Amino acid sequence: MLRWCLGGQLLYFGFGKVIPIQMPRPALATLLTPYGDMTPMSVLWNQVGLSQPYEILLGAAEVLAGLMLFIPRTAILGAMLALVDMSMVFVENMAFGVPVRLWAAHLLLASLVLLAPEARRLVGVLVLDRPAGRSTAPTPFRAPRSRRIAALVQLVLAVWIGVGLVHSDWTSWRQHGSDRPQPPLYGIWTVEQFTRDGQVVPPLLTDPNRWQRIVVDDPGVLDYQRMDGTLVPALLHVDLRTRRLDLRTAPVRGHPAAPQAGTFTFVQSSADDLRLDGEVDGHPVTVTLRRFDEHSFPQRSQGFHWAQDHANH
């Protein structure tokens, strides 16, 4: 039962990385967030999510360990790989303040418990260069037929769990992954002119109401960036038929400005130009914006290279 529990958890976390949804690619708003404003956990999450091949390989190691734990003949090797996987996860969770650090410790301990009956044989083979001999660990199934049936049941259980996880994670990937359909007005938009009550508002860093940028990445969400760099998430509803969008924000902790609500009509004269006309908290506002190329960020523009110039590091 302990093997099954450990194997199931490894499959759960592993497939979430093989189909990279656990650590998603850094969002557009994240690209605008100063490094010093990120929590240690955010740094870890974005570092792993930045490279999908790296995340997939991490998940593949966990999936492999989980599958081997469900097969009695490979269970010891699976527990050894699980020990390596969980040791790394536990250290990362402790070092970066990930909330599930105690859960990772439990999985690490489970790996050690599974290996404990084989400790003498493992030390003999790996350290003392001695023959391993046959395992003397007790087994609940003594007859060959009952062992074969038990092995088949465990294999079917692993396949059942794996298929369910793949289906769930793949559905989530299609809805929220990096290749999902882009919402209307997707992108980073830089404010070129902000007019309020008929007056052009200068781009002063002390102005809590003027916008610096808006970011549309996830459906139903818009982040607008104030002049001081604060990113404020807002609920977004876009009606393409009437070319209308509605915004409603929540209070931002530690910020003096009140929540904002706005209704706009929008016009796109080109794919890179956007104009918003409407009201924010009862004040008439006009905003002209220009699309910013997110691929100008090094995190989006630099792919894999076998050789790389020192100047580009």
Buried (B, 14 or more C-beta within 10 A) or exposed (E): EEBBEBBBBBBBBBBBBBBBBBBBBBBBBBBBBEEEEBEEBBEBBBBBBBBBEBBBEBBBBBBBBBBBBBBBEBBBBBBBBBBEBBBBBBEBBEEBBBEEBEBBBBBBEBBBEBBEEBEBBBEBBEEEEEEEEEEEEEEEEEEEEEBEEBBEEBBEBBEEBBEEBBEBBBEBBEEEBEEEEEBBBBBBBBBEEBBBEEEEBEBEEEBBBBBBBBBBBBBEBBBBBBBEEBBBBBEBEBEEEEEBBBBEBEEBEEEEBEEBBBBBEBEBEEEEBBBBBBEBEEEEBBBBBBBBEBEEBEBBEEEEEEEEEEEEE
